[in-house]
């Protein structure tokens, strides 16, 4: 409910009276339960009901760890697992903007992934 005098949010008592929480207003009395609608007719707020329904959502978990990303480089990096020299590499900003990018690397042969800071 809102105070009919100043519009501040007020909580009604069980009897239907409200006490405005705005110390400058200080309104205490019955809540104005009838307002003018969009079409100009009176609307009784005590007869309006609201309900909330939760909507079901479908979630799809995407596992992209097996997706090879980046540019294939040769002779620049060496896989620490299989010593292959063909590696996919790309840069990603994993820390704050004043820190350098992190180089993400994935081996072409074994799929092992690692990073260089």
C-alpha positions as CSV (number, residue, x, y, z in Angstrom):
1,X,0.0,0.0,0.0
2,X,1.0,3.6,-0.5
3,X,0.3,6.6,1.6
4,X,-2.6,8.5,0.0
5,X,-1.0,11.8,1.1
6,X,2.6,11.5,0.0
7,X,2.9,8.2,-1.9
8,X,5.4,6.6,0.4
9,X,5.3,2.8,0.8
10,X,3.3,2.0,3.9
11,X,2.2,-1.3,5.4
12,X,-1.4,-1.7,6.5
13,X,-2.5,-3.0,9.9
14,X,-5.0,-5.9,10.1
15,X,-7.8,-3.3,10.4
16,X,-6.8,-1.7,7.1
17,X,-5.4,1.5,8.5
18,X,-1.9,2.6,7.5
19,X,0.7,4.6,9.2
20,X,3.1,6.5,6.8
21,X,6.7,5.7,7.4
22,X,7.7,9.2,6.1
23,X,8.4,11.3,9.2
24,X,7.6,14.5,7.3
25,X,4.2,13.3,6.2
26,X,3.0,11.5,9.4
27,X,-0.3,10.3,7.9
28,X,-2.2,7.8,9.9
29,X,-5.6,6.6,8.9
30,X,-7.5,4.5,6.4
31,X,-5.9,3.5,3.2
32,X,-7.4,5.0,0.1
33,X,-8.5,1.7,-1.5
34,X,-10.3,3.3,-4.4
35,X,-8.2,5.0,-7.2
36,X,-9.0,6.3,-10.6
37,X,-8.2,3.8,-13.4
38,X,-6.8,4.4,-16.8
39,X,-10.2,4.8,-18.3
40,X,-11.2,7.3,-15.6
41,X,-13.4,4.8,-13.6
42,X,-12.9,4.1,-9.9
43,X,-11.0,0.9,-9.2
44,X,-11.3,-0.8,-5.8
45,X,-7.8,-2.0,-4.8
46,X,-9.1,-4.4,-2.1
47,X,-10.6,-6.7,-4.8
48,X,-7.5,-6.9,-6.9
49,X,-5.6,-10.2,-6.5
50,X,-2.1,-10.9,-7.6
51,X,-0.3,-14.1,-8.0
52,X,3.2,-15.2,-9.0
53,X,3.8,-18.3,-11.0
54,X,7.2,-19.8,-11.6
55,X,7.9,-20.6,-15.1
56,X,9.8,-23.8,-16.0
57,X,13.0,-23.1,-17.8
58,X,15.1,-25.5,-19.8
59,X,18.8,-25.3,-19.2
60,X,21.5,-26.8,-21.5
61,X,24.9,-27.3,-20.1
62,X,27.5,-26.7,-22.7
63,X,30.9,-28.4,-22.3
64,X,33.3,-26.6,-24.5
65,X,36.5,-27.9,-23.0
66,X,36.8,-30.4,-25.8
67,X,36.3,-27.7,-28.5
68,X,39.7,-26.6,-29.8
69,X,40.0,-22.8,-30.0
70,X,42.6,-20.5,-31.3
71,X,45.1,-20.4,-34.1
72,X,47.3,-23.4,-34.9
73,X,50.9,-22.5,-34.2
74,X,54.0,-24.6,-35.1
75,X,57.4,-24.5,-33.4
76,X,56.3,-21.7,-31.0
77,X,55.1,-23.8,-28.1
78,X,55.7,-27.4,-27.0
79,X,53.1,-29.6,-25.2
80,X,54.4,-30.5,-21.8
81,X,52.6,-33.9,-21.9
82,X,53.5,-35.3,-25.4
83,X,56.2,-32.9,-26.7
84,X,54.1,-32.0,-29.8
85,X,55.0,-28.7,-31.4
86,X,51.6,-28.1,-33.1
87,X,49.5,-26.2,-30.6
88,X,46.3,-24.1,-30.8
89,X,46.8,-20.7,-29.0
90,X,44.6,-17.8,-28.1
91,X,44.7,-14.9,-25.6
92,X,42.0,-14.3,-22.9
93,X,41.7,-11.6,-20.4
94,X,41.3,-13.6,-17.1
95,X,42.4,-10.9,-14.6
96,X,41.8,-7.2,-14.2
97,X,42.4,-4.9,-17.2
98,X,45.7,-3.6,-15.9
99,X,47.1,-7.2,-15.9
100,X,48.4,-8.9,-19.1
101,X,46.3,-11.4,-21.0
102,X,46.5,-15.1,-20.3
103,X,47.7,-17.3,-23.2
104,X,45.4,-20.4,-23.5
105,X,47.1,-23.3,-25.2
106,X,45.7,-26.7,-26.4
107,X,47.8,-29.5,-28.0
108,X,46.7,-30.7,-31.4
109,X,47.6,-34.3,-30.9
110,X,46.6,-35.2,-27.3
111,X,44.2,-32.3,-26.5
112,X,46.0,-31.4,-23.3
113,X,45.2,-27.8,-22.3
114,X,47.4,-25.4,-20.3
115,X,47.9,-21.7,-19.9
116,X,50.8,-19.3,-19.7
117,X,50.6,-16.1,-17.8
